[in-house]
């Protein structure tokens, strides 16, 4: 394995109820890449990520992270991974301080180190006064910031982000996008999954598009654009996934809304 290779997937297949949700995925990801991992709902994005995180078993094929076959039972690689799921249940009765120091200690940080980093990262998001408040009192955006901090507290080498900007205000979005750019420039590898195509288009060094349980496109935005002869990533996405009916569906939707009772 190249010293720059962080992740290798070969012929990955996963079946639920006799239907393949992943059907022969091959992927190699190197150090410092910012991967925009996109596709329609049900294309297999979340399943791929959960397999790489060791949360889903029963697949066939090979998945190597940091050179280690994750099926060998050794979970040490997980200490070098950060994860923000699309939907996460936080421990509402804990304070942000309690939750973040607990998470930091799970990843091997000392309490003092976790507390120091968590407190200062909360301050970067303007949440220093909420550090000792219960998470139950937090807004969606505040919860999302706590999730982002918890995923980065231990300085991971590989970061999986599923709709990480959900609920964030415009200023926080700019901060997070800049944080990701700087982390990538420093050699961190980032998997970024989102349905907000303009964000994926702008921040990704490489875009991997899944459709019908397979990789149908893999390259820079310019390469995908040239291949499909389309403009924006949204237009490329629609062409490669075969979806062309948005205008007609919208027209029908509006006509129903405007119908008189």
N, C-alpha and C positions, 0 to 999 in steps of 0.2 A: 504493500500500500504506500502511495506517496505520502510524505509527511504533511502535505497540504490537504489530503483527503480526509474530510470529517465524517462523511456519511456515504454509504454505498448500499443501494437496494438492487437486488437482482431477481427478476422473475417473481415479484411479489404478487400473491393471489390470496384472496379472502372471499369466502362464500357464506352467505346467510340465506337460509331457507331455499337452498338449491339455486340461488342467484348470485353471480359474482358481483361484489361491490368493488373489488380490485381484480384486474384480470391481466397480469403480466406487466407489472410496473418495473421499469428499470430507471435508476437515477443515481447520479454521482454528484456530490456537493463538496466544494472545497472551502478551505479556510477563508473567511472574509466575505463570502458571497451573501448577498441579500436576495433571498428567493421569494418572489411573489408566487404563492401557491394558490391557484384559483380554479374555479369550476362551478358548474351549476349545483344546486342542492341535490344530494344523493350521488354525486360523482365519485365519492370515496376519499375526499380530502381529510375529513376528521378521522376516518378509519386509519388512513396512512399514518397520521400523526400519533394516534393512540397506540398503534403497533410500535412505532419508534420509541414511544415513552414507556413501553412495557406494560401498558394497561389492557391490551387485547392479545389473546392467544388464539391458536387454531389456524394460523396462516401457513402458507407454504412459500418457499423461496428463502432468500437470505437477506438479512438486514445487519449491516455492520456499522457501528458508531464508534468513532475514535479507534478503528481497527478491530474492534471486538464484536464477535457475533453475539447479538443480544439474547439469543436462545440458549446460551451456555449456562444460564442461571446466575451469573455474576452481575450484580446491579451497581457496581462501582461507577459505571459510566453516568448514572443518573445524577451523581453529585455535580457533574459538569454541565447539566442541562437546566434551563429555566423554561417555565410554561405559563402562559396566560390563556385559559380556556375561554370559549365564547360565552358560556354560562357557568358561573362558579358560585358555589354556596359558601359564603364566609361564615365564620363563627360569630354571630351577631352579639353574643353576650360578652365577648372579649373586647378589650380596648385595642386600638390599632397597635399600641406598644406591645401588648401581650401577644397579639397575633403575629406580628412581624418578628419579634424576638424568638417566639416558638418556631416559626418557619426557618429562621436563620440557624437555630440550634439543630434542627433536623438536617440541615445541609452541612453541619460540622463546624459552624462558627461558635465562638464562645459567646456567652450571654452579653458580656460587655461590648464585644465587637459588633454583634447584631444590633444592640441597643443604640450604639453610637451611629452606625450607618443608617439605621432606620429613621432615627430622629432627624438626621441631617437631610436625608432624602425626602422625608415628609416636608421639611422646611423648603426644599427646592420647589415643591408643588404648592407652597403657600398653606400647608396644613399643619404647621408646627403647633398651633393652639389646640388642634384636635387629636394630638398624639395620644393623650391619655383618655380620650372619649370612647364610649362604646360604639362599635361598628353599626349597631342597630340604629343609631341616630344619623348615619351618613347618607348623603344623597348617592345616586347612581354614579355620578362622576367621581365623587370622593372614594367610593368603593373600588372603582376602576383604577384609580391612582394607587390604592393600597395593593391591589393585585399586581400592578406593574412593578411596584417596589419589591414585593415579595419574590417576583420572578428574577430580579436582578441583584438582590441583596448579597448573594454569594459569588458574584462575578462569574457567571457561567460562560462557557465557551460556545455553547449552542443554545439558541433561544427560539422557542416556538410561540408564536403570537397569533391568536385567533380573534379577529375583530378587536384589536387592542385599543382602538380609539373610541370605542362605544361609550357614549355618555360624556365625553370630555368637551370642555369649552374650547373655543378657537385658539386661545393662547396656549392652553395645555397641549393641544394637537401639535402646534408648532414646536413646542419643547420636546415632545416625544419623538417626532420625526427627526429632529436634530440629534437627539440622544442616539437613536438607531443608526443614523448616518455616521456619527463619531465612533460608535461601537464597531460597526462594520469596517471602518477605516483602520481600526486598531486590531483587526483580525478576528473579531467575533463573527460567527456564522448565524444568520437569522432566517428563519422560516416565517413568512408573513402571509397570513390568509385573511382575505377580506372581500366583501362584495362592493366596496367603494373603489371602482376601477381607476379613477383619476389618481388616487393615493398610491395604489399599487404601481401604476404606470410611472409615477414620479420617483418613488423611493427604491424600486427594485433594480438590482444589477442584472437580474435574470428572472424570467417569468416561466413557470411551468403550469400548463393548462391541462386539467383533467376533464374528460367527457366520456360517458359510457364506460366508466371504470378503467380507462386507459389514458396514458399521456398522449395528447394529440398535438401539443406544441411545446417546445422547449428552446428558449433563446432570449436574447435581449429584446426589449420592446421594438427597436428598429428592425431586428431580424424578423420578428413576428409580423410587423407592419408590412415589410417587403414581401413576405410569403403570402399574405392574404390580400394585399393591395387595398388595405383599409386605412382609415385615419386614426381615430382614438383607440385605446385599448378596449373600450366598451364595444366599438364596432368590430374589432378583431375578434373579441370574445363571441359576439353574436354570430359572426360568420362561421367560426370554427366549431361552435356548438350547434349550428344549424337552426338558430332561433331568429326568425325574421318577421314574426307576427306581432311585435309590440305595438305598432301603430294601430293595427286593426283591433287588437284586444282593447287598447285604450279608448278607441272610438266607440266600441260596443259598450264598454264600461260607462263612459260619459253619457251615452244615449239612454242607458237604463236609469242613471242618476237623474237625468232631466225629464224622465217620463212623468206625466201628470197622473195622479191617483184618480 
